[in-house]
Amino acid sequence: MSQISKTKTSFYRRLLVAYLIESGINSVPALMAETGMPRRTAQDTIKALEELDIRVEYIGATKSGQYQLLSWGAINREWIVKNLPQIRSTLGYSG
């Protein structure tokens, strides 16, 4: 099997995090528990969503505050839902 590019894994990680936020797994600790990703990766991924015009808003005042997805921008949410198993597999995240 060929190695998966960093560009693809970064893109998939952002799509998955946005999907999870919208699905109610919307805090850094919850994302860490769901995916096994380190705290810094989860935080950096949330911040990087704006580069894809995916808009999220922080809605909590504590360290484990929550995020809310405001807009998918040009991303097709239905494609993500349809390809969720492939996205999780590519990233090595079960669920």
Residue, then its C-alpha position, 0 to 999 in steps of 0.5 A: m500500500s502506498q504512503i498517504s500524503k500529509t496533505k490528505t491526512s491533514f485535510y481528512r483530519r479537518l473534515l473529521v473534526a468539523y463533523l465531530i464538532e457538529s455531531g456533539i463531540n465538540s470540546v478538545p477533551a471529547l475530540m481527544a477521547e473520540t480519536g486518540m489525537p493529542r491535545r495540541t493536534a486537536q487544538d491546531t486542527i480546530k484553528a486550521l478549519e478556517e483555512l477551509d472556510i469551515r467556521v466554528e465558534y468557541i462557546g465555552a469559558t472553561k478550558s474544556g469549553q465547547y465549539q459550535l459549527l457555524s458553516w461548512g463553507a464549500i465543503n460537502r457534508e454529505w460526502i463526509v458522512k458517506n465516506l466517514p469509514q474511509i476517513r477514519s481508516t485513513l487517519g487510523y481512528s476507530g469509531 
